[in-house]
Amino acid sequence: MKSLLKKFYYQPNVQIVANRFLATFVPPPYKQNEMEFVYGLWEGISAIHCDDGRQLGEGNAGPGRFKESIPTNYRVGNLDGSRSGMMINMTALHNMMKLWDDAIDILMFMRTQYLKHYGIPDGKLTVYQVYIFAKICVAVPAYLARRKNSPVGDGEITTKIAAQFQLISGVFMIMRKMIEKGEPWLSASTCFDAEQLYDYADKNGVLVSREGYACGGATRKIVELLRLSVEGSPKHGVDQVLPEELEGLSDQMENFFHYANDTIEIELAVYLYRFSAIKSFEANGLLAEKVSDNDSLAAKFLHCSVLEKETINHSLRIVTEFVAELNNTELTVPEFSENEHLRHKNKYFMSGLAVMSEEYVGALVQYSMILEVAETYFNRAQSDILKYLGFPDINCQISKAKVSERLDVLCLKTLREGLGVNLLP
């Protein structure tokens, strides 16, 4: 019976109607005040519908309960490298090829605006700059849909805006992989050409989705996109006419860039606080590589079993350098005084954790201090984002528990049940 109900639900028309009904009670991410913090920019806006009825994120739209099964033609692509023999979304590919030139026009216009806003001379961008440029382009449909004045509604995102979003998403995902892997050679001055970026993406699984579907673009077209992102285009200069799809930004460009800058910062902050927390485990001798296999509590305590000390150090360094590329940010790696450490330690001893080893208490105290700083930062940052969207009177109230869940470091629920204590005093 359960399997029949599931099969019935996932019929395209049934699921679409069910999701639209659900949205009247549980708003989709792009209608939630805390979207940028809770979901991140890409996933948060991915479930919105374009004017052709398809979701912006196509088969990768999320989160899961908002993803719809829409008619899509999949087939095995004639591709090489990591995509060899894998299924590709032919429907999305055909639509993209029709809109390629329009999407490139939008991307190149936004690249010129990015250089102007950040005071960067025209020329070859560094890897860090390509990441920021790509994320700014991802922010375009989010800003259009979430702003208070004249928002673009569900089903009104144009296919050209969707095409530029889908094209550029693969670009920022390359740099995201570099952050998560903690590449030791990556720095603020690192420059890659298009072929090098493609090679990295191919070798590190960036061209294949979590569901096992491959990017359908021909290698030469992906390389062309990467080259335009890195080097720009001679025919898309400072005199380029504003694309029609961006007319809604024409008198809001400054405000849009404040929004985009802060959404990039808040996502980098998730990494910064996450890696800072994991580093505190390492400082207390609690990284998985130092814990015996039969220590079940330690296994539940950590989500970072595959991370090594040097990976964490490099990832934290890379994120800090990325943050430095943004305008007017005060985001830094948290540091604490002895008095702050003692204050948090007393909280834990009062909550009954004195029975734990000194190493565990030390890690929890450090994590508690990081959470307190992160909670303050994320509430301020998300409130600032809402101001740029036209909602100056909304002050976010993001809880410490929600911050901990977003950082995804501790299995807090499992530990609370196992220890019978509150790990978030």
Secondary structure, DSSP 8 states (H G I E B T S, - for coil): -HHHHHHHHTSHHHHHHHHHHHHTTS--GGGSTTHHHHT-HHHHHHTSBBTTS-BTTGGG-SSGGG-------EEE----GGGTT-EEEHHHHHHHHHHHHHHHHHHHHHHHHHHHHHT--SS---HHHHHHHHHHHHHHHHHHHH-SSS---TT-B-HHHHHHHHHHHHHHHHHHHHHHHT-TT--TT----HHHHHHHHHHTTTTB-TTS-B--S-HHHHHHHHHHHHH--TTS-TT----GGGGGGTTTHHHHHHHHHHHHHHHHHHHHHHHHHHHHHHHTT-SGGGS-TT-HHHHHH-S-TT--HHHHHHHHHHHHHHHHTSSS---------HHHHHHHHHHHHHTTGGGS-HHHHHHHHHHHHHHHHHHHHHHHHHHHHHHHTT-TT------HHHHHHHHT---HHHHHHHH-S-S--
